[in-house]
Amino acid sequence: MSRLSLETPNKAQTVVEGLYQDLERRIAASPPGLCPVDISLGFLRLCHAQTCGKCSPCRIGLGQLAQLMDDVLSERATLETIDLIEQTARTIADTADCAIGYEAAGMVLRGVQGFRDDYEEHVLNNRCTSGLTQPVPCVALCPAHVDVPGYIALVRAGRYADAVRLIRKDNPFPTACAFVCEHPCEARCRRNMVDDAVNICGIKHFAVTHAGKVEPVANQPSTGKRVAIIGGGPCGLSCAFYLQLMGHQAVVYEQRPKLGGMLRYGIPRYRLPEEMLDQDIAVILSTGVEVHTGISVGTDIQISDIEQEYDAVLLCIGAHVDRKIGIPGETSNGVIAAVEMLRDMGEGNPPDFTGKRVCVIGGGNVSMDATRTAIRLGADSVTTVYRRRIDDMTALTEEIEEAAAEGATILPLQAPLRIEHDEAGNVTALITQPQQIGPVGSDGRPRPVRANKEESAIPCDIVIVAIGQGIDSRTFAEAGIAVNRERFAALPDSIVEGSTKIFAGGDAVTGPSTVIRAIAAGKVAAANIDSFLGYNHVIHAAVEDIPEAPLSPTAACGRVNLRTRPACDCIHNFDDIKEGMTEEEVLQEASRCLRCDHYGYGNFRGGRMRQW
C-alpha cells in the first residue's frame, strides 16, 4: 500500500461544488427589495453549516442567533429579542476563533444596526418594510425603469420600431444608451441562475440600428406654461422631452455650440458615433423644444431674469470642470485635462499627438477614453498610470482590456509624485512612487500605501490628467441658490432647498455619474415640475400589445457578446468599434429572457409599469 495517493473528488464533493456554483448564481441574481432580515438569516445559516465545531461561539452561538432571528420572522419575538440579537452577535464577533464565526456575527450586527426599523416592523406588525415595488430585477436596477422584458419581447418578434417606442416611454436616448450605457440592468438578471445574464444592451443596440426613423408620440394639449432648462445634456434634454409631451413649453439654454453635453463633449466618437447621438436629439427637438446654444448663464443672461420669466427652472449644467492632481510640475507645457481634451474632440479641434509619448493619470472610464483617444491621435506610446491595482479600477473591465489590446500600457500601483520638464517648461517625464496594496478603507476598497521601492521615471511628452470632474456652480451660488460642496442642494423631488420654483438634477446634484442616471434625473424632474405647475399628466407606453411569454422552458445557452473590431483596424480612426449582433444572434439572445414580467412574482405584482 502506498503511503500517499493523489486525491480525486468523489461524487459527493463534485455535487457539493455544483451546489456552491448554483448558490453563487442565485446570489448574483438576487433582486433589490428583498426582506433584509430573511436574507441575513439565510446567510447566517449558510455560515453555521460551514463551521468546524471547534469553538462554542460558532458551534452554539450562531445556532442560537439563527433561532432568535427566526423568532422575529415567525411572530414569536418581542422588542427585547432584537436587543438580545444585537448582544449575541457582538459577543460572537468578539470571541469566535475564526473568520467564519466573527464575520457571520458581524454581518448580523451590521444588519440589526442598519435596518433595525425592519426588525421592529416584523415584531410589531408582522410585515417587512422593504417590500418590492418593482419585482422585475432588470427594470428595478435600471435608474430610468425602462421596460426591459417588454422591448426584448418586441425585438424577438421582429418589431424593432415598437421596441424603440417602448423604450422612449422612460428613456428618450435609446440610441445613445445602446452604445454607451453601463447596463446596470444586467447585474441581477435572473438568467444568471441558469447560465449568464441576458445581453440587454446588445439587444437594444440591434433594435436601434435596425428600427429606422421612429417618430415620437404626439404632445398633449398646450398648457401655456414655460420651463427653462439650464444645460443641454442628457438630463436637460430628457426633462425637455417629457415636458413637451405633457404640453409644457421647454426652453433649453446651452453653453456649448451644440446640444448633448457629455454625450457629445465627453464620450469619444469611436464609442458613440455623432450621427447616432444626433438621431436621438433630433427626435427630442421634433417635439417642439426651444433651444438657445452658445448662452452662458451669468454672462449672457442672469439666472434672476430667467427665474422671473419662466414658470419653473431646471438646473442641470453637468460636470465639465477638471480636477487638479496637486503635484509639482502640473502647470508644465504638455499637461492637459482629460475633460478638456475630450471637449476639444467634440468641438472638432483634436490635438496632434503624432509621435508623442503620452501618460494618462487615472483609473476610471474617462481615463480609458483619454487613453484610447490618444492612441487614435497618433501617439507613439500611451501609458495609463493608476495608484491602485487593475482590479480596483472603476473603468469597465471591457474598456481596460480593449485599451490594452490597442497597445496601451496599464501601469498599476504607481502614485504620481511630480512632473519633470525642461528649461522651456515642456514635459519630459512623470515621476511616480511605487505602491503596495494595504488595508481596506471606509469605501470598501483596499487603500494603496507607499512601497519601499525607489521612484520610477516614465519618459513622456504629454500628461493627461483624468482623476475626476467637478461642477462650476459659483455663478448660481452668488445668485443665492443653495449649493453644497459645489453641487446644488436638491431634495429627492429635485427641487432646490429654499427655492420656490428652481429644480436641479443630473451631475449638478449627484456629481459625475452615468448617462442613464442623468436621464433618470431628467425624467424625475419632468414629473415633479409637472406636479409643481398644478398638473398630473401621464406618460403612457406607446406600445400596449407586448408579445405573450412563451410557455416552453429555455435550455441553458451561452450569452452572445458584441464583438470589437480588431485593434489593427480601430487605432487609426474614430469609427465605431463595436460590431452588432446578427439577426440570428439577436433572436437567440432575446429568447434567453425568462420574462420575469410574466412569470413568478412579476406576474403576481402586475407585470409592467404601463405609465408614469
C-alpha positions in Angstrom: 0.0 0.0 0.0 1.3 3.5 -0.9 2.0 5.9 1.9 0.5 8.8 -0.2 -2.1 8.9 -3.0 -3.5 11.5 -5.3 -6.8 12.8 -4.1 -9.6 13.0 -6.7 -13.0 14.5 -6.0 -15.6 11.8 -5.2 -19.2 12.1 -6.2 -20.2 13.9 -3.0 -17.5 16.5 -3.4 -18.5 17.1 -7.1 -22.1 17.5 -6.2 -21.2 20.0 -3.4 -19.1 22.0 -5.8 -22.1 22.2 -8.1 -24.3 23.3 -5.3 -21.8 26.1 -4.5 -21.9 27.2 -8.1 -25.7 27.2 -8.0 -25.6 29.3 -4.8 -23.2 31.8 -6.4 -25.6 32.1 -9.4 -28.6 32.6 -7.1 -26.8 35.3 -5.1 -25.8 37.0 -8.3 -29.4 37.1 -9.4 -30.8 38.3 -6.1 -33.0 41.3 -6.9 -33.2 44.5 -4.8 -36.1 44.9 -2.3 -35.8 41.5 -0.6 -36.5 41.2 3.1 -33.2 42.1 4.8 -33.9 40.1 7.9 -34.8 37.0 5.8 -31.7 37.4 3.6 -29.4 37.8 6.7 -30.9 34.7 8.3 -30.2 32.7 5.1 -26.6 33.8 5.0 -26.2 33.1 8.7 -27.5 29.5 8.3 -25.0 29.0 5.5 -22.2 30.2 7.7 -23.3 28.0 10.5 -23.2 25.0 8.2 -19.6 25.9 7.3 -18.3 25.9 10.9 -15.8 23.3 12.1 -17.4 23.0 15.6 -14.2 23.7 17.5 -15.3 26.8 19.4 -18.7 27.3 21.1 -19.3 30.8 19.7 -19.5 29.3 16.2 -21.0 25.9 17.1 -23.6 27.0 19.6 -23.7 30.8 19.3 -24.6 31.0 15.5 -27.3 28.4 16.0 -28.8 30.5 18.9 -28.6 33.6 16.8 -30.4 31.9 13.9 -33.1 30.8 16.2 -33.6 34.4 17.5 -33.9 35.7 14.0 -36.3 33.0 13.1 -38.4 34.1 16.0 -38.5 37.6 14.5 -39.8 36.3 11.2 -42.3 33.8 12.9 -44.2 36.2 15.2 -42.6 34.8 18.4 -40.3 37.7 19.2 -40.6 40.9 21.2 -38.7 44.1 21.1 -36.3 42.7 23.7 -35.5 39.9 21.3 -33.9 42.5 19.0 -31.7 43.7 21.8 -30.7 40.1 22.5 -29.8 39.5 18.9 -27.5 42.5 18.9 -25.9 41.4 22.2 -25.4 37.9 21.0 -24.0 38.9 17.6 -21.5 41.3 19.4 -20.4 38.6 21.8 -19.8 36.1 18.9 -17.9 38.7 16.9 -15.6 39.3 19.8 -15.0 35.7 20.8 -15.1 33.5 17.8 -11.8 31.8 16.8 -12.1 32.2 13.0 -13.5 34.4 10.3 -16.5 32.1 9.7 -17.8 33.0 13.2 -16.9 36.6 13.7 -17.7 37.6 10.1 -21.1 35.9 10.3 -21.9 37.6 13.6 -20.6 40.9 12.2 -23.0 40.7 9.3 -25.9 40.2 11.7 -24.7 43.0 13.9 -24.4 45.4 10.9 -27.8 44.4 9.9 -29.6 44.9 13.2 -27.9 48.3 13.5 -28.5 49.3 9.9 -32.1 48.2 9.4 -33.4 47.9 13.0 -36.7 49.5 11.8 -37.4 46.5 9.7 -36.8 44.2 12.6 -39.2 46.2 14.7 -41.8 46.2 11.9 -41.6 42.4 11.8 -42.1 42.2 15.6 -44.9 44.9 15.9 -46.8 44.4 12.7 -45.5 41.1 11.2 -44.6 42.7 7.9 -41.5 43.8 6.1 -40.8 47.5 5.2 -38.6 46.6 2.2 -41.4 45.2 0.0 -40.7 45.0 -3.7 -42.2 47.9 -5.6 -40.7 46.7 -8.9 -40.4 42.9 -9.0 -38.6 42.6 -12.3 -34.8 42.9 -11.5 -33.7 44.4 -14.8 -36.4 47.1 -14.6 -35.7 47.8 -10.9 -32.0 48.2 -11.5 -32.4 50.5 -14.5 -32.3 54.0 -13.0 -34.9 55.1 -15.6 -37.0 51.9 -15.0 -37.2 51.1 -18.7 -39.5 48.2 -19.6 -36.7 45.8 -20.5 -38.6 42.5 -20.8 -41.2 44.3 -23.0 -38.7 45.6 -25.6 -36.8 42.3 -25.6 -40.0 40.6 -26.4 -40.7 43.1 -29.2 -37.2 42.6 -30.7 -37.7 38.8 -30.6 -40.9 39.3 -32.6 -39.0 41.4 -35.1 -40.8 44.7 -34.1 -37.8 46.8 -33.8 -39.5 50.2 -34.2 -42.0 49.3 -31.5 -39.1 48.3 -29.2 -37.7 51.8 -29.6 -41.1 53.4 -28.9 -41.5 51.4 -25.7 -38.0 52.4 -24.5 -38.8 56.1 -25.1 -41.6 55.9 -22.5 -38.8 56.1 -19.9 -35.7 57.0 -21.9 -35.6 59.4 -24.8 -32.0 58.4 -25.6 -32.4 54.8 -26.7 -29.7 55.0 -29.4 -27.1 56.7 -27.2 -27.7 54.3 -24.4 -27.4 51.3 -26.7 -23.8 52.4 -27.4 -22.6 53.7 -24.1 -24.8 52.6 -21.2 -23.1 50.7 -18.4 -26.1 48.4 -18.3 -26.8 48.1 -14.6 -29.9 46.2 -15.6 -27.8 43.1 -16.3 -26.3 43.0 -12.8 -29.2 41.0 -11.2 -30.7 39.3 -14.3 -32.4 36.1 -13.2 -30.9 34.4 -16.2 -27.8 34.2 -14.0 -29.4 31.3 -12.2 -29.3 29.3 -15.5 -26.2 30.4 -17.2 -25.4 34.1 -17.7 -27.2 37.5 -17.8 -29.0 38.4 -20.9 -27.1 40.8 -23.1 -29.8 43.5 -22.7 -27.6 46.4 -24.0 -26.6 44.3 -27.1 -30.3 43.6 -27.9 -31.0 47.3 -27.6 -28.1 48.0 -29.9 -29.6 45.8 -32.6 -33.1 47.4 -32.2 -31.9 51.0 -32.6 -29.7 50.2 -35.6 -32.5 48.3 -37.4 -35.6 50.3 -36.4 -35.2 53.1 -38.9 -36.7 56.5 -38.2 -39.2 56.3 -35.3 -41.3 59.4 -34.6 -42.2 60.3 -31.0 -45.8 60.2 -29.7 -47.9 63.3 -30.1 -47.7 66.1 -27.5 -50.6 66.6 -25.2 -52.5 69.9 -25.5 -50.5 73.0 -24.6 -50.8 74.3 -21.0 -49.2 77.7 -21.7 -46.5 77.0 -19.1 -42.9 77.7 -19.9 -40.0 75.9 -18.2 -36.3 77.0 -18.6 -33.7 74.3 -18.6 -30.1 75.3 -18.0 -28.0 72.7 -19.6 -28.5 70.7 -22.8 -27.1 67.4 -21.7 -28.9 64.1 -21.2 -30.6 65.2 -18.1 -31.8 68.5 -19.5 -32.9 67.1 -22.9 -34.7 64.2 -21.2 -36.7 66.6 -19.0 -37.4 68.8 -22.0 -38.7 65.8 -24.0 -41.2 64.8 -21.3 -42.3 68.3 -20.5 -43.1 68.8 -24.2 -45.1 65.6 -24.3 -47.0 66.8 -21.3 -47.9 70.1 -23.1 -45.4 72.5 -21.4 -43.0 74.5 -23.4 -39.4 73.6 -22.6 -36.7 76.2 -23.4 -33.1 74.9 -23.2 -30.1 77.2 -22.6 -26.8 75.5 -23.6 -23.3 77.0 -23.1 -21.7 74.9 -25.9 -22.3 75.4 -29.6 -24.2 72.1 -29.8 -26.6 70.0 -27.6 -25.6 66.8 -26.0 -23.5 67.7 -23.0 -21.1 65.0 -22.0 -22.6 62.7 -24.6 -21.1 65.0 -27.3 -18.2 66.6 -25.4 -17.1 63.8 -23.1 -17.5 60.5 -25.0 -15.3 59.7 -28.0 -16.8 59.1 -31.3 -15.5 55.5 -31.6 -17.8 54.7 -28.7 -20.8 56.9 -29.7 -20.9 57.9 -33.4 -22.0 61.5 -33.7 -24.8 60.6 -36.2 -26.3 58.2 -33.6 -26.4 61.0 -30.9 -27.9 63.4 -33.4 -30.6 60.9 -34.2 -31.8 60.9 -30.6 -31.5 64.7 -30.3 -33.5 65.3 -33.5 -36.4 63.2 -32.1 -36.3 65.2 -28.9 -36.3 68.6 -30.7 -39.1 67.4 -33.0 -41.5 67.7 -30.1 -41.1 71.5 -30.2 -38.3 72.1 -27.7 -36.9 75.7 -28.0 -33.1 75.8 -27.9 -30.6 78.6 -27.3 -27.0 77.5 -27.7 -23.9 79.5 -27.0 -25.5 81.1 -24.0 -23.6 81.3 -20.7 -25.8 81.9 -17.7 -24.3 84.6 -15.5 -22.7 86.3 -18.5 -25.1 86.4 -21.4 -28.2 86.1 -19.2 -28.8 86.2 -15.5 -30.4 83.4 -13.5 -32.6 86.0 -11.8 -34.0 87.1 -15.1 -34.7 83.5 -16.1 -36.5 82.9 -12.8 -38.8 85.9 -13.3 -39.6 84.9 -16.9 -40.4 81.3 -16.5 -42.9 79.2 -14.5 -40.2 76.8 -13.4 -36.4 76.3 -13.9 -34.3 73.2 -14.0 -30.5 73.4 -13.4 -28.5 70.6 -14.9 -25.2 72.1 -16.0 -23.1 68.9 -16.0 -19.6 68.2 -14.6 -17.3 69.9 -17.1 -14.6 71.2 -14.7 -11.4 69.2 -14.4 -9.9 68.2 -11.1 -6.3 69.1 -10.4 -3.9 66.4 -9.1 -1.9 68.8 -7.0 1.7 67.7 -7.7 4.8 69.8 -8.7 5.1 70.5 -12.4 1.3 70.3 -13.1 1.5 73.7 -14.9 4.1 72.5 -17.4 3.6 72.7 -21.1 2.0 69.4 -22.2 -0.1 68.8 -19.1 -3.8 68.7 -20.1 -7.1 67.7 -18.5 -8.9 64.7 -20.0 -12.2 66.6 -20.0 -10.6 69.5 -21.9 -9.1 67.1 -24.5 -12.4 65.3 -25.0 -14.3 68.6 -25.2 -11.9 69.7 -27.9 -12.5 66.5 -29.7 -16.3 67.1 -29.5 -15.8 70.5 -31.0 -13.8 69.2 -33.9 -10.4 70.5 -32.6 -8.3 67.4 -31.9 -4.8 67.8 -30.6 -1.9 66.4 -32.6 -0.2 63.6 -30.6 1.7 62.2 -33.6 4.9 60.6 -32.4 4.3 61.8 -28.8 4.8 59.7 -25.6 1.6 60.1 -23.5 0.9 59.3 -19.9 -2.6 59.2 -18.6 -3.3 59.5 -14.9 -6.4 57.9 -13.6 -8.4 54.6 -13.5 -11.9 55.5 -14.5 -13.8 55.3 -17.7 -12.7 58.9 -18.6 -9.1 57.8 -18.3 -9.7 54.9 -20.6 -11.4 57.3 -23.1 -8.4 59.5 -22.9 -6.0 56.6 -23.3 -7.8 55.2 -26.4 -8.3 58.6 -27.9 -4.5 59.4 -27.6 -3.7 56.2 -29.4 -6.0 57.2 -32.3 -4.4 60.7 -32.4 -1.1 59.1 -33.4 0.7 58.8 -30.1 3.9 56.8 -30.3 3.2 55.2 -26.8 0.4 55.6 -24.2 0.9 54.6 -20.6 -2.0 54.7 -18.1 -0.8 55.2 -14.5 -3.0 54.3 -11.6 -2.2 54.2 -7.9 -4.3 51.2 -7.1 -4.5 47.7 -8.6 -6.1 47.0 -12.0 -8.8 45.1 -10.1 -9.6 48.3 -8.3 -10.0 50.5 -11.4 -13.5 51.9 -11.7 -13.5 51.7 -15.5 -15.4 48.9 -17.2 -13.4 45.7 -17.5 -14.0 45.6 -21.2 -12.7 49.1 -21.6 -9.5 48.2 -19.8 -9.0 45.0 -21.8 -9.7 46.8 -25.1 -7.3 49.7 -24.3 -4.5 47.1 -23.6 -5.4 45.3 -26.8 -5.0 48.5 -28.7 -1.4 48.9 -27.4 -1.8 50.9 -24.2 0.4 50.0 -21.2 -1.6 49.8 -18.0 0.7 50.6 -15.0 -0.9 50.0 -11.7 0.3 50.7 -8.1 2.2 53.8 -9.2 1.3 57.1 -7.4 2.3 60.3 -9.4 4.8 62.4 -7.4 5.8 65.2 -9.8 6.1 66.1 -13.5 9.5 67.0 -14.7 10.1 69.5 -17.5 13.0 71.0 -19.5 14.2 74.6 -19.4 11.5 75.6 -21.8 8.8 74.2 -19.5 7.9 71.3 -21.7 7.1 67.9 -20.0 9.9 65.4 -20.1 8.8 62.7 -17.6 6.2 61.7 -15.0 7.8 60.6 -11.7 5.9 58.0 -9.7 6.2 56.3 -6.3 5.6 52.6 -6.4 2.7 51.5 -4.1 1.6 48.3 -2.4 -1.9 47.5 -1.6 -2.9 47.9 2.0 -5.9 47.8 4.4 -9.5 48.2 3.1 -10.8 51.8 3.5 -14.2 53.1 4.5 -15.3 52.9 0.9 -14.7 49.2 0.8 -11.7 49.4 -1.5 -8.1 48.4 -0.5 -6.0 51.6 0.0 -2.6 51.8 -1.6 0.3 52.6 0.7 3.9 53.6 -0.2 6.1 50.7 -1.1 9.7 50.5 0.0 11.0 51.0 -3.6 12.7 53.7 -5.5 10.9 56.3 -7.6 10.1 55.4 -11.2 10.5 57.8 -14.1 8.2 57.4 -17.1 9.6 59.5 -20.1 6.8 61.4 -21.8 5.9 64.5 -23.7 2.2 64.7 -22.8 0.5 64.1 -19.4 -3.3 63.8 -19.4 -5.0 64.1 -16.0 -8.2 62.1 -15.7 -8.9 61.9 -11.9 -12.4 63.3 -11.9 -14.6 66.2 -12.7 -16.3 69.0 -10.8 -19.3 71.3 -11.1 -18.9 75.1 -11.7 -21.8 76.4 -9.6 -20.2 79.7 -8.5 -22.5 81.8 -10.6 -25.6 80.2 -9.2 -24.3 80.3 -5.6 -23.6 84.0 -6.0 -27.3 84.4 -7.1 -28.4 82.8 -3.8 -29.1 79.3 -5.0 -28.3 76.7 -2.4 -25.1 74.9 -3.1 -23.4 72.2 -1.0 -19.7 71.4 -1.9 -20.1 72.7 -5.5 -23.3 70.7 -6.1 -26.9 72.1 -6.0 -28.6 71.2 -2.7 -31.6 69.5 -4.2 -34.2 67.4 -2.4 -35.3 63.9 -3.6 -38.1 65.5 -5.6 -35.5 67.6 -7.5 -36.5 71.0 -6.0 -33.6 73.1 -4.7 -33.6 73.8 -0.9 -35.0 77.2 -0.1 -36.3 77.9 -3.6 -39.9 78.3 -4.8 -39.6 77.1 -8.4 -36.0 76.1 -9.1 -35.2 72.4 -9.6 -31.9 70.6 -10.2 -30.8 67.2 -11.4 -28.1 65.1 -13.0 -24.4 65.6 -12.4 -25.1 69.0 -10.9 -26.7 67.3 -7.9 -25.0 63.8 -7.7 -21.6 64.7 -9.1 -20.2 62.9 -12.1 -22.3 59.8 -12.8 -23.6 57.7 -15.7 -25.7 58.7 -18.7 -28.7 56.6 -17.7 -28.7 58.2 -14.2 -28.7 61.6 -15.8 -31.6 60.5 -18.0 -33.5 59.2 -14.9 -32.9 62.5 -13.2 -34.4 64.4 -16.1 -37.5 62.1 -16.1 -38.0 62.6 -12.3 -37.6 66.4 -12.7 -40.2 66.5 -15.5 -42.7 64.6 -13.4 -42.2 66.8 -10.4 -42.2 70.0 -12.4 -45.5 68.9 -13.9 -46.9 68.4 -10.4 -45.5 71.8 -9.3 -47.2 73.5 -12.1 -50.5 72.1 -10.9 -51.0 69.2 -13.4 -50.9 65.4 -13.3 -50.0 64.5 -16.9 -49.4 60.8 -17.5 -46.8 59.4 -19.9 -48.2 56.2 -21.4 -46.5 53.4 -23.2 -46.7 53.9 -26.9 -46.9 50.1 -27.4 -49.5 48.1 -25.4 -49.6 44.8 -27.2 -46.4 43.1 -25.9 -46.0 39.6 -27.2 -47.1 36.8 -24.9 -44.4 35.0 -22.9 -43.6 31.5 -24.4 -44.7 28.5 -22.4 -41.7 26.3 -23.4 -38.8 26.1 -20.9 -35.5 27.6 -22.0 -32.4 25.3 -22.0 -29.0 26.6 -20.9 -27.4 28.6 -23.6 -24.3 30.8 -24.0 -24.5 34.6 -24.0 -23.9 36.4 -27.2 -21.5 39.3 -26.7 -20.9 42.1 -29.1 -17.6 41.8 -30.9 -15.0 44.5 -31.0 -13.3 45.2 -34.4 -9.7 44.1 -34.5 -7.4 46.6 -32.8 -5.3 47.0 -36.0 -8.5 48.3 -37.7 -9.5 50.6 -34.9 -6.5 52.5 -33.7 -6.1 54.7 -36.9 -9.6 56.1 -36.9 -12.6 57.0 -34.8 -15.1 54.7 -36.4 -17.5 52.7 -34.3 -15.5 49.9 -32.6 -18.5 47.5 -31.9 -20.0 45.0 -34.3 -23.7 44.5 -33.6 -25.4 41.1 -33.4 -26.7 39.3 -36.5 -30.4 38.7 -36.8 -29.9 35.1 -35.8 -27.8 36.1 -32.8 -30.3 38.6 -31.5 -33.2 36.1 -31.9 -31.2 33.6 -29.8 -30.2 36.2 -27.2 -33.8 37.6 -26.9 -35.1 34.1 -26.5 -32.9 33.7 -23.4 -35.0 36.2 -21.5 -37.0 34.5 -18.8 -39.8 37.1 -19.0 -39.9 37.9 -15.3 -42.6 40.4 -16.1 -45.0 37.4 -16.7 -43.7 34.5 -14.6 -43.4 34.3 -10.9 -43.5 37.4 -8.7 -43.6 39.7 -11.7 -47.0 38.4 -12.7 -48.2 38.5 -9.1 -47.3 42.1 -8.8 -49.0 43.1 -12.1 -46.1 42.7 -14.5 -45.1 46.0 -16.1 -45.5 49.7 -15.4 -47.5 50.9 -18.4 -47.4 54.6 -17.4 -45.9 57.1 -15.0 
